Amino acid sequence: MSIAQNTDTTAKLRCISCGATPDSAGQDFRCTACGDLLEFFFPGWTLDQLDGAKPRHHTDPKPSHHTDPAALKALWLQRRTSRDALDQSGVWRFRELLPHIPNLDENAITLREGNTPLYYLPRCSRATGVENLHAKHQGMNPTASFKDTGMTFAASSAHQGKFRWVACASTGNTSASMAAYAARGNMHSLVLIPDGKISWGKLSQSLDYGALTCQLRTDFDGCVHILNDLVRQKPVYLLNSVNPYRIEGQKTAAIELMEQLDWEPPDHIIVPGGNLGNSSAIGKALVEMRELKLISRLPKLSIIQAQGANPFYRCVHEFGGKKLEPMTADTLATAIRIGNPASWKKALRVLQATGGEVEQVSEVEIAAAKAEIGSDGIGCEPASAVTLAGLKKLRRSGFVKAGESVVLILTGHLLKDPDFTIKFHRGDLFAGTTGAAEAAPAKYLQRAPIVLDANLGAVIAALDAAERNS
Ligand code: F0G
């Protein structure tokens, strides 16, 4: 079975390596000629047409969307007041910049995703010396991670293709999101997750949403391997981020961010890097927005990995971007415990297009950064906190300057992984490990719960002690 491409739109599929433009994608969403990933591109978006000029050749496809930047901005703003479910979604609101899915009334599956807040971070700002520091919290999506923005779009494409089953391999967030959208769209979902290596918070979500959940005795990369073989044999729709519909939906985080900043791009955007779909999507959106003159310049998009799961960092810094050497990944930030990222070539391209950097951070740096973000009243999961830890390093190296503006993309909610948080505050996270000494200076961030007798005097004594130490 192949997945037909929509023909009544300007969006087309293209292989990122050999440039082939197939009419449809196979079930593994890879190029049948060379095996690399596919992406959507929009041949109708030429600057000539956007300037109101005539198509350069009479054969040029006419854009089916309005692509006048001012008109688009006004339309998207106006939709904020609409009662229509799709207009209320922070993904579908921007549908002019996405491939067309026919018959949206029937096919679109939405949980009103997107519409996530942009927060100023005063304490983190002081700690990093970056005055203009904000976080866009993608953990404030319906299933509490950024995955929902891509999932609403890709699950809708599965629905339109009349698939009975959808499937993904996951470190937890993709599976939670997929299971929810499959349930809303009346589809069955199959989840492959590494046994014992994801947080309970995420696993519990896919159970409630009714997924067939298989904990495989392997890591994330092993789950991906099995899933790729499975989709070649069974009529199952693949919902990992190799699916280009996922990337298109995830673009909207960047579009929404620019709208929140009144279309004035920050100097830097910093994202965590795991399978590298998210960085690819945000970078793609930035490049497209500049092509469409929605923004006038590109922010530098930097990608941060955990030191124990750093194949992309090594790709860039050891191999000059020429190859990616898969590794066995290990980090407490389980969401990004990925050793063989599928979208590394796409991520490399956006890194080069925007002039961003790749950094790696230690386990202790991640844990401390998470608590520091917490001290601004914002909770996030460990994988999200690599962004602040990475920013500190980029400040020290001089890549980010004090006067520059920075937006961190927080990808998941604090409650996804409460075990990590509790162990950190109790001082147990690094006890007996090689990280113990490095973690000592971060002690001041720890707020362990205090067990007391049920007596007013004891509580008042605790309050007074806290006041003296504050
Ligand atoms: N942050 C969180 C919270 C994630 O769940 C993930 C990926 C990432 C960052 C990295 O994003 O893979 O696009 O580079 N989680 C996937 C999952 C792989 O299965 O939930 P990426």
Residues whose N, C-alpha, C, O or C-beta is under 5 A from the ligand:
A	BS01	F0G	A169 S170 T171 G172 N173 T174 S175 P272 G273 G274 N275 L276 G277 N278 S279 A335 A383 S384 T411 G412
